[in-house]
Amino acid sequence: MRILYLTQYFPPEIGATQSRAYEMARGLVRAGHEVTVIAEVPNHPAGIIPPAYRGKLAERADLDGIDVIRVWVRASQAKTFGSRMAFYLSYMAMAIAAGQLLARGRYDLQYASSPPLFVGAAALALNATRRIPLVFEVRDLWPESAVQLGELNRPAAVRWATRLEEACYRRARRIVAVTTGIRDHLVARGCPAGQVALIPNGANTELYTPQPIDQGLRQRLGIAMDQFVVIYAGLHGLAQGLETALDAARLLQPHPEVLFFFVGDGPRKPAVVERTRQMGLSNVRFHDAVPEPQLPAFIAMANAGLHTSRRLGISGGTLPVKMFSYMACARPVVIAIEGEAAALVQEAQAGLVVPPEDPAALARAIMVLAADPDLAAAYGRRGRDLVLARFSRQALAGQLERLLAEVVCENHKEQDK
């Protein structure tokens, strides 16, 4: 198969979306298919385009067998409504142009990953002009999530985005949902159940593996060998509610053996760092985002993995990628979230679940793990077993390949009639 893969975010950018897109595309290439990715030039989430990519409308490169076309976007460090729209719309326009002019030859199908929803708009344009069948991936419900986060609050914009969303669903041969909650929501919205497939988030179980505590990395980072390190590795964004973790850290200041270690970047990071300074928290450390191949070492340096979330309706239907990364490394998880992710961790007995926005409960859960190494190790082993059984990125890429092959076969049959 020749596959045109539209995703605004892609490595060398760092993040869960980028990781999923790369692993899926790489899995398809390993299976013998040709994959062309149309992505933005690196800039997310900081909004700064590196010097090597400035002044170019497009750049083409090979990344582990993936044909990657990176296109210019109007990036901005300011995260206002206007700057976000310029950012999304510039990718949409450039992706359409690249799909017409640079992605030449016949493609069997296109795979478009949303959000941003404007990726779907680009896919619709290419579907109409080049007649490339569309498979549409929904990683988050948009515009619902943007409305709940306060990123989209203009009624006209919400109505327009909803119409675009519904057009993507209608035109797609298949819809891929990353959580059961998203799948059920789409079916309730009228999408035929047989056309909505579930291919969840997961972890690369060859990259993320169980390792003993990395004392060498601790030494380089200035972390005591006997501290109980709770790592948060991921986006410092609007939905994550990292303020809850800071409040829990304040409660745990009488326990200097516990350290919170945040790895990553995002629009909320400056505010979170400043709040940490104002609160005088000596048990909180920050580190810049690291390329994914380096992330397992940071998780191996920690004793437990943390995920927090604000109490939002959209959070109940999410399965955070970082959670699977922690579990694949056999680290117990502490998650402050409700819904699907909480149920999964509780069912697997892979860690502790507390309500979102409850610092006291979060602090108590961390102390339970710190006080009982055997319990923490048991949670970690069960988490690793769960990821191997159900959430290995290699197996999930195989599921995607079979789904796309099915769509291509159906399309060929229709053309032969």
URURLIN-V988956 format. One line per field, one symbol per residue. phi: phi as a letter, one per 40 degrees, with the letter a starting at -180 (. if undefined). psi: psi as a letter, one per 30 degrees, with the letter a starting at -180 (. if undefined). A space follows every 10 residues. Layout:
# URURLIN-V988956
phi=???
psi=???
This chain:
# URURLIN-V988956
phi=.bbcbbacba dcdbiccccc cccccccccc chbcbbbbbc cdacccgbcc dcbcgbcaab acbfgccbbb bcbccaccbc dccccccccc cdcccccccc bbccgcbcab bbbbcccccc cccccccccb fcdbbbcbca cbcdcccccg cbbcdccccc ccccdccccc cccabbbcbc ccccccccch cddcbbbbbc cabcccccbc bcdccccdcc cgbccbcccb bbbiccbccc gcdccccccc ccdcbccbbc bbbhbicccd cccccccccg ccbbbbbcdb dddccdcccc cccabbbbac cbdcccbbbc cddccdcccg bcbbbbabgc ccccccccfb ibbbccfbdc cccccccdcc cbdcccccdc cccdcccccb bccccccccc dccccccccc ccccccc
psi=kkkjjjkekl kglkleeeee eeeeeeeeef gglkkkkjll kkfkffgkkl effkgkelkk lkjhfkjkjk lklilkfkil eeeeeeeeee eeeeeeeefe eeillkkelk jkkklkffee eeeeeeeeef hjkkkkkjfk jkgeeeeefg fjgkeeeeee eeeeeeeeee fkelkjkfle eeeeeeefff kkeffjkjjl laljffejlk llkifeeeef fhkkegljkj kjjakiaeff hfeeeeeeee fgffiffkkk jkkallffee eeeeeeeefh jfgklkklkl keffeeeeef flflkkklkl ilefffgljk eeeeeeefgh kkkjkillbe eeeeeeefhg akklklhiee eeeeeeeeee fieeeeeeee eeeeeeeeef hkeeeeeeee eeeeeeeeee eeeeff.
